[in-house]
Amino acid sequence: MKKSFTGFNMCSTLALLGLLAVSNTASAQACAPKVAATELVKPGTLVMSTNPTLPPMQFVDSAGVLKGMRITLGDEIAKRLCLKSEYIKIEFSAMVPGLQAGRWDVINTGIFWTEERAKLMQMIQYEAQAMSISVSKGNPLKISKPEDLAGRTVGVELGGFEERKLKELDESLKAKGLKPINIRTFDNFATAYQALRAGQTEASVSIDSTAAEYAKRGEFDRAISGMFATPVALAMKSPALAKAIEGVFNEMQKDGSYAKLMSEYGLLANKDPIKINGPTK
């Protein structure tokens, strides 16, 4: 009896393992990667660059966990493409060169869309952002309009759209006969805000959602908002990958998950179909 019982257990175990193997194989087949390995930096993985210094869009929490709207979005895109998501945390100034060099598949950091960038990369506009001016609590300099920045020291991240627009604003103020802005650049938004906190600058430029988050936390006041509203995009090198991600966005629009995510972070969802806007090959 003992031998028979052991044999029964062994047969049952083998049968169960066989069923699990079939189940796992079927599951893998049902979710085979929707992007060819040749289109990816790492087969089976969607590698994305991000600059986690813009809460609540992308940031590292107190436990060291990468979070934010764009991280949630990136994870969802990878999941729907049957890929693993992987993030490389890096300064914005290195992102475009890194994409062109094949270091990552996607720039997922809220890169502003411009015609110049769209000539270099596949870009998918999915969000709109504007710029804000953050100041010390209580707004001691009473900054309320762009002209109030004349002669002030203003911090901004190096190499981004915000620096470009701040320089344009500086030129327009000088054209009006006002004092120039003393523009100080920093590696990322976090260090720019640290400089404002330390009194090394008098104001700091960031996107609306980040300035609103810092104001909500009670760390800084948001003196000006809604400046230079511009589409924000994901950027890719591979046209095939961009086409697959375009399909994911359209799926998310249809099932309501895209609008839900945008609403959760106080952003306006795109009602028109989300399309690639970049060079064609």
N, C-alpha and C positions, 0 to 999 in steps of 0.2 A: 504494500500500500504506500509505503513511504517513497519507493522508487517511482511509482506511478504518479503520485501527487507532485513530486519534484519535476517529473517530466511534463506534467500538465502546466505547472507554473512556468517552466522554461518555454514551452510552446506559446503560452499566453503572452509572456513577456516579449518574445520574438514577434508575435503577431501585432502586439501593441506598438512596438518600435517600428514595425513595417508601416502601420497606419499613420504614425506620426511623421515618418519620412515622406510618405505620399502626401500627407497634409501640408508639410513644410514646402515640398517641391511645388505643389499646386499653388500655395500662397506666393512663392517666389515667382512662379510663372505668371500669376495674376498681377503682380506688381513688378514686372521687369522694367529696368530704367528706360525712360522715354526719350533719353538723349544718348547718342552714340558715345562710347568711351573716348573716341578720337576728338570729340568736341569739348572734352573736360580736362582740367588740369590733373585730376585724380579720378580714375574710373569709379563710378558708383557714388561719387561725392560731388556736391555743389559747394565749391569753395568761394566764400564771399569776404571781401574786405569791408571793414567798418571802423569808424573812429568813435569809440564809445564815450564821448564827452558831451553828449547832447541829450540829457534827460528831458522828457520821458521817451524820446524817440529811439535812442540807443545809449546805454550806459551800463556800468558795472555796479551792482548793488553792494551793500555793506558786507555781504557774504562772499563777494567775489564772483557773483553770477552775472553773466551777460544778459541784459533784458532790454525791453522797449518795443515800440510798435514795429520798427523795421526788422528787429530780430524775430518777432512773431511772424511777420510777413515772410521773411526769408525761410524760416522753418516750414511754413505752410507750402511755399512754392516747391521746396525740395521734396517734401512729403508727396505732393501731387505728381511730381516727376519721378517718384520712386527712387529718390536719391537720399543720401545722408547729407545733413547740413554741417558745414564747418566754417568757422569764422577766423579771420586773421585780423587782429587789432593793430591798426597802424595809422600814422598821421595822414591827413588828407593829401598833403603835397606829394606823397609817394604813390597815390592810388592809380592815377591815369598811366604813369610810366609802368607800374607793376602789372596793370591789365594788359597793356600792349606787349609786355615781356612774357606774358603767360604765367604770372605768379598766382593769379586767382581768376575765377570764371566771371564773377559779378562784382561790381562796385555797389554795395548796399549800405550807403551812408547818408542818403538824402542829397545826392549830387544835383545841383541846379542844372536845368537844361539850358544850353545856349546853342546857337547855330554853329559856332566853332567846334564845340564838343561833339555835336551830332555828325560832323564830317569825319570825326576820328573813331567814333564808337557807335555800336548799336544802342539806342537809348529808348526806354519805355517810360513815358510820362504817366504817373499814377497818382500824383499828389501835387498840391500847390502850397507854397510857403512864402512868407514875406519876412522882412527883417525888422528887428526891434532894437531899441537902445536901452540897455540896463544901466542903472545908476545906483549909488549908495542909498541905503534906507533913508527916507525922508526927502530925497531929491534936493540936497542942500543948494545945488547950483540952479535949481528951478528950470531944468531943461524940459521943454515941452514941444519944440519944433526943430527941424534940421538946422536952421540958422543958429540955434543956441549952441551948436557944437563948434562954431568958429572959435579958433584959439584954444580949444580944449584938447586934452590928451585922451585919445580913444583907442582902446585895444580891440584887436580882431585876429582871427585865425589866419595864418599864412597860406597864401596860394589859392584861396577859395573865392567863390562868387561874392561873398560878403566883403572881402578885401577890395575886390574890383569895384563894387558899387560904392564903397566908402571913399575910394580914390576919386570916383566920378563926382560924388557929392562935394568932396574937397575942392575940385576944380570949379564946380558951379558956384560955391561960396566965394572963392577968390575972384571969379568973374563978376560978382556983385560988389566987389570991393571990401569983402569981409576977411578977417584973419584966416590963415590956413589951419586945417586940423592937424594936430600932431599925431600922426598915425603910428601906433606901435603894434607890430605883428608878433604873434606867439605861435608855438607849434600846434596848439589845439585850443578849443574853446575853454576847456577846464583851466588851463594856465592863464588865459586871458581874464577869466573871472577871478582867479586867485590874485592877479595883479590889481584888479579893481578893489577887491577886499582889503588888500594891503595898502591901498592909497597910491599905488604907482601909476594908475590911470584914473581918469575922471568919469569915464563911461566905457561900456563894452558893447560890441555888436554881436548879435546872434540871431537865430531864427525865432519867429514869434513863439512857437510852442515851448522852446527852451527858456526864453525870457519869462514866459508866463509861469513855467514850472518853478523857476527860482523865486519869482514874486510870491507864488503860492506858499513856498517854503518859508517866506519871510526873510530871505537873505538879501535881496535887492529889490528895488522898485523898477517897474517898467515905465520909462518916461515917454517913449515913442513906440508905436507899433504900426504894422501894416505897410511898411516901406518896401517898395520895389517887388511887389508880388510876382512870383515867377514859378513855372512848373518845376517839379522835382521828379527825378527819374532813377531807375536802375540802369546801369551801363554794362554792356557785354562786348566782348570782342567777336564771339562766334555768332554769325547770323542764324545758324540752326538752333543754337541754345536760345537766342532771343525769340525766335519763332515759337519755341516750346513754352517759354515763359509768357509770351503774349497769350497763348492758349489757356494757360493757367489763370491769368487775370480775367479772361472772358468767362471761364468756368466760375470763378469766384464772384463775378458780377451777377451771373445768372442765379447762383444759389444763395446770394445775399451775404456771404461771409466777408466779402470785400467792403461793402457798405457798413456792415457791423463793426469791422475793425477800424475804419475811418471815424465812425461816430464815437467809438470808445475813447479816441484820442482828440476829439473835437475838431476833426478835419473834414473838409467837404469831399465827398466821394465823386469820382468821375461818373457822369451818367452816360456819356458817349462811350462806344467801344474803345478799349485801351489798345493802342497800336504802337508798333515799332516806329521810331523816328530816328533814322540814322542812315549811314551809307549802305547801298545795296551792292551785292556782288553776284 
